[in-house]
Amino acid sequence: MFENLTTRLSRVLDSIRGQGRLTEDQINAAARELRMALLEADVALPVVKDFIEQIKQKALGVEITQSLTPGQEFLRLVQRQLTETLGGSAEPLNLRQQPPAIILMAGLQGSGKTTTTGKLALLLKEREKKKVMVVSCDVYRPAAIEQLRIVSGNVGVDFFGSEVGQDPVSIAKAALAEAKKQYADVLIVDTAGRTTVDAAMMQEIAALHEALQPVETLFVVDSMTGQDAAKTARAFADVLPLTGVILTKVDGDARGGAALSVRQVTGRPIKFIGVGEKSDKLEVFHPDRIATRILGQGDMLGLIEETARKVDQDKAQKFAEKLKKTKRFDLEDFREQMMQVQNMGSMASLLEKLPGGAQMQAQLQNVNADKQVQRTIAIINSMTHQERKFPDLIKASRKRRIAAGSGVEVQEINKLMRQFETTRDMMKKVASGGMGKLMRGLAGRLPPGMMPRR
């Protein structure tokens, strides 16, 4: 996510990070490089101009010149300005009204609106414990109605049926009446899209808004369209009282122009971002966390939250107790950890949340990390129970049998065993009270304020 922008900004900031003092020439040179990086990321020109002007004013003022560590202070300044440009702080959905709270989804055809409707329904169901109903008012494409029916079934929320040729406002009113009967907390209304902004579409969605008076009107836009995303969002904002934006396909957006432009151009907050095709790949948009990710400092809070949601807590607790009691870590445990990693999602999405993750991704660009995890599990599955419990038994003849059983070369078995031994050594340190030492080693890589206070 935003790899190109991260690489360019990191180069600029690395060039001045260690400076004892910053001259006006250095600040101006850095500002020019920042400007080029933002323009290459397809950020809207007015946004770039305002961003650079703010950076220069603050960097040339008392804030930097009187700092004892001007290089680090410049980095913090850029981070704060990025956070401000992205919206300052997360803005949650406003669902504080008499149920059902109505959410109207707007956007162009192909933006991922129907898929996002399902993702949002799942998020509200699982994290907010809401009873959700969805309805499609796209009466022009039979596939759109069927798609939402399938998506709603996959995420386990109620679906209100509609048909091609029906009046969209009539569908919406009937869905609202049914949502009230079913005591739904939230009704999400998926609307028709077009390939371009046109008067007929705007008139129809304005009529839907007038009839429903939704508490949230969310504009769904493909982040990979860059500046065009901001322009389209502004066109919708001129007709509809938008309350927020959802950026889709952010995981495929190497530039980041849409994220940096939409908030400033529309004045509406980005509330969610889509970071993958699966139904659970919708994240709350936290401007401060995205800013640290853009600057290559990761998103440890996001990683912790994702871990809490997706890792089997009972298994994790049992493993921790076993490790503390026996101080043993075997290949059964190793496989279990690999399977937990698989449940977390793609390795790329995990790496980008770690400090320095962008550099790690660059080093692994020719390596399919997800495939490596699957291969590791397959190899361990080819071992006997005894071999998993007592890895030191695995010598040459056993390696050949395991390689044949898992369809790999013996070299792959040797590589896995080296990885296992490294992990086992680390686990022994943790079991012996070495967690503090490990955390201190990480401290230098974490953003300011991320390490817990003693």
N, C-alpha and C positions, 0 to 999 in steps of 0.2 A: 504494500500500500504506500503510495507516494514515494516510491524508491528514488526516482530521478531528482525530485525536490530535496529529499533527505541527503542524497550524495552531494548535490551542489552546495547546499547550506552548510553541511559538515565541513566541506573544503574551505569555505570562506571563514567559518568560525575557528577552525583549527589553525589557520594562518595567524590569528591574533590572540588565541587563547592564552599563550604563555608570555605575552608582552608585559614588561614591567610598567610601561606607561603607553598610552595611546595618543598619537599626534592627530591633528585635524586631517592631515593628508591620509593617514591610515584609515581613519573613520570614513572619509569620503570614498576611498578606494573600496572599502568593505561594503559601503552602501551601494556603490555601482555594481559590485558583484551580486549583492542580494537582489538588486533590481533585475539583473539579467536572469538570475535563477527563477524569480517569480514570473517573469514574462515567458520564459521557456516552459514553465509549469502551466501556462495558459490561464494565468490569473488575470482578471479584468483590469485594464489599464488604470481606471480611477482608483481601484483598490491598491494597486501597486504604488501609485504616486502617494496616496495617503499613508501607507505603511512605511515607505522610505522616509517621508517627511517627518513622521513621528519618531522614527529611529534616530535620525540625524539630530533633531532638536534635543532629544534626551541624552544622546551620547556626547554631544558637544557642550552640554550643560553641566551643572554641579554634580549630577548623579554619577557621571563617569570620571570626570577630572579629579574629584577628591577621593575616589575610591583607591584603596590600597592594592586591589587586584582588578585593574581595569579590564583585562582580558576576560576574566570570569564574569565580571559585571556586565560586559557587552553581551555575553551569551545569555545571561538572565534577562537582559533588556529585550533581546530578540524573542526569547521565550514568552515573556509577558505580553509583548506586542502581538505575537502570533495568537496567543490565547484570547486577547481582546478582539482581534480581527475575526476569529472563529466564533465569537459570541460571548466570551467571558465565563459563563457557567452553564451547566446543564439545565434545561428547562423541561420539566416533566409534563406529561399530558394532564390536562385539567379535567378530571372525571368527577369532581365534586358537585354533582347535581342529582336531581331525582332520576333514578334509573328508568329506562335505559339511557345512558350517555351515548350520544350519536357522534360517530366519527365519519366524516366525508373524505373519501380518497379521490384526489384529482391528479391529472397528469396526461402526458402524451402516450400514444400507442407505442408499445415496445419499451417503456420505461421500467417495467417490472411491477406495475401497480397491483395486478391480481395476486402474484406471488407474494408481494409485500403485505397485502391484506391478510393472507394466511399467516405470515410470520408475525405480524403485529397481534393477530388473534391468539397465537400460541404464547407470545410473550405476556400478554395480559392474563391469559388463563393460568400459566405456570408461575409467574413472578408476582402478579397482583391478585391472584386467586379470584378472578372475575369469571362470571358466566357470560360467554360471548356468542353472539349470533352474527352471521355475515349474509349479505345479499348482493347480487349483481344487478346493476341497472344498465348494463351494456347490452341493449336489445338489438344490436346490429351484427354481432358476431356470436353465433351459437356456441363456438368453441370457448368463448370467454366465460359464458355461464357454466358450461361443463367443467372448465378448468377450475373455477372457484368451488364447484361442488366437490371435485376430487381433492383439492387443496384443503378444504374445510374438514373433509373426512380424515385426511392424513394427520391433521393436528387435533382432531377431536373436539370441534366446536359445531354449534348448530348452523344449518344452512337453510335459508329461505329461498325456495325455488321461484324462478321467473322464466319467461319465454320470450323468444324473438317476436317483435311486433307489438308487445305491450307498451303502455305509456310509462316512461321511467318514474315520473312523479307518483303515479298510481301504485307502482311496484314498491316504491320506498315507503309510502303511507301504509300499505298492507303489511310490509315487513315490520314497521314500527308497532303496529297494532299486535302482531304476533309476538314480537319481542316482549311487549308488556304482559301478554297472556302467559308467556313462558318464564316471566320474572328474570329476564336477561339483564345483566348489569350494563353491558355495552352492545350497541349495534354498529357494525362497521359496514358502510355503504361503498361498494366498488362502482365507479362510474365509467362511462364510455370514454375511450381515448381516440385521438385522431393522429395522423402522421404529422400534421402541422397545426398550429394554433389557428382556428377559424371561428367565425361569428356564430355559426350554428351550434358548435360544441359549447362555446362560452355561454350562449343563451340557455341551453339545456341545463348545464351544471349550475347556472345562477338560479334557475327555476327550482332545481332540487334543493339548493341551499335555502331558498326562501320558504319552501314547504317544510323542510326538516328543522331548520334553525339548529344546526349541529354545534356541539360544544367545541369540537376540534375540526378544522378543515386543513388537511395535510396535503401538500404538493409533493408528489413522488417524481423524482427526476434521476436520470442516468448520469452518474458522476463523470463517466468517460466522455461526455459531450463537452466538457470543459467550460469555456466562457458561454457557450450556447445554453448550458444548464441555467446559468444566472439570468440570461436574457429571457428564457422561456418562463422561469419562475416569476420574473417581474411582470410579464404579460398576464399571467394568471392572477398575480397579486393586485393588478389594476382592476380586475373584474370581481374577484372573490376576496372576502376578508380572511385571507390565509392566517392560520395560527402557527404554522410550522412547516418544515421541509423534511422529507426523508430522502437521503442520497442512497441510490442503489449501485451495485456493482463496484463498490469502493475497493474491494480486494483486487480488482483488475485495473485500477486507476493508478498508473505510475507517476502521474503528474501532480494532481492535487489541486488544480485550478478551480474546480467547481466548489470544493469545500471552503476554499479561501475567499471565493467571490460571492456565493449565494447569500450569506448573512449580511454582508455590507450592501449588496445591490438591492435586496428586497426588504431589509429591515426585519425579516422574520427569522426566528431561530431554527437551526438544524436540530431536530429532536432525535432522529435515529439514523443509523447507517447500516446498509446491507453489506455484509462482509463474506458472502458465500451463497451457494445455491440451496443448501439445506434449510429446512424450516426453522432451525434454531439460530441461524446466522443473521440475526438482527441485533445490533448493539445500541444502547443508549449513547447519545453523542455527548461526550464530555470534552469541551474545548481545551481545558488544561492538559488532559491526558493525550489528546491528539497532537497538541503542540509539542509535547515531549517526545512523542513517537516520530514526528516530522524531523525533530532535531537529533534523532538517533539515540535518545535516552530511554526508550522503551515505555512501557505502561504496566508497571508492577502491580498497581491496584487493580487494573483490569484483569491481569493474569490471575491474581489471588481470587477475585470474584468468580472468574470462569472456572477455576479449579474447585471452588466451594460448590458450584452448581453441578459440575460434571463428574467429579471424582466420587467413587463409592466410599462414603465416609466410614462405614462399618469396616470395610476391607482395609482402609488406610489406618484405622485405629488398631485393628488386630495386627497389622504388619509392624506398626510402631512398637506395640507391646512385645511382640516376638523379638524384634531387633534389640530392644532394651534388655530383655531377659536373657536371650541366648547369645547375643552378639554374633549371630550367624546369618549370612546372606547367601542363598543358593540360587540355582538357575530357575527354580520354580518361582522364587520371589522376583527374579529378573524378568521373567516372562510376564508376571502379573503387572509389573511396572510398565512394561511395553504396551500391554493391553489398556492400561489406564491412560497412557499417552495417546493411543489411538482414539479413545473416547473423547479426548479433549479437542479433536479436530486436526486440521493439517499442521504439519511442522512449520510451514511458512507463517501461519497465523500466530503460532506460539513464539517463534523466534522474534517477530517484530515487536512483541511486547517485552522483550528482554533488553536491558541496556546493551548497546553495541550490536543489537540483533541485525541491523541492516548490513553491517560488515560481515557477520556470520553468514547471512543469506548470500552475499556476494561470493564468499568463499565456497559456498555449497551450490552455486548456480547450476553446475553440471551434475549434481548429485540429487537423485530422487529420494529425499529423506523418508517420505511416507512409505515408499516401496521397501526401503531398508528395514524399517520397523516391521513390516509384514514378513519380510524374509527372516528376520531374527526370530519372530514367533514361530514361523514354519520350521526352522531348524531345531528350536527347543522342543517343538511338538514331536520331532522325529527321535528324540532321546527317550530312553527308558526312565521310569520313575526313579530308579536308583541313581542313574546318571545325573538327573536334575538335582537330587538331594546331595549327591557327593561328586561335584564337578571334577575333583582331582582324579577320578577313575578314568576320565576321557583321555585315552592315549591314541596312538596311531591307528590301530585296527578299528577301534570304536569310531574315530573321526571319519574313516572311510565309509563305514556303515551309515552313519548319520548323514554324511554328504549325499550318498546314494538315495537315502530315504527322503531327503528334502529337495533333491534335484539341483544341488549346487556343487561347486568344487571344494576340495579339502581346504584350500586357502581361505574360503569364506568361514569355515568352522574355526580356523586359527584366529581369524580377525574377530569373530564373535567372542571367543574365549579371552582375548586380550581386553576387549571392551568390558566384559563381565568382571575380569580381575581388577580393572581400574575402578569400576563401580563398587565392587566388594570392598576395596580398600577405603573408599570414601565413606561407605556405610559403616565400616568399623570405627572410623573417626567419629561419626555422628553418635554411634552407640556408646562410645567412650567419653562422651561429653565434649566432643570437638566441634559442635555446631557454632559456638561463639567464634572460633577461629575461622571457620568457613565463612561466616557472615562478615567478619572483619575483612576477609579477602575480597568479598563482593562490594564492600562499602565504597571503594574508590570508583566503581563503575556505576553506582546508583546516582540519580539526580539529587540535588540538594534537598534535604529534609525528608528523604525516603527511609533512612535508617531509623529504627526505633530508638527512643531515648532510654538511657539507663535509669 
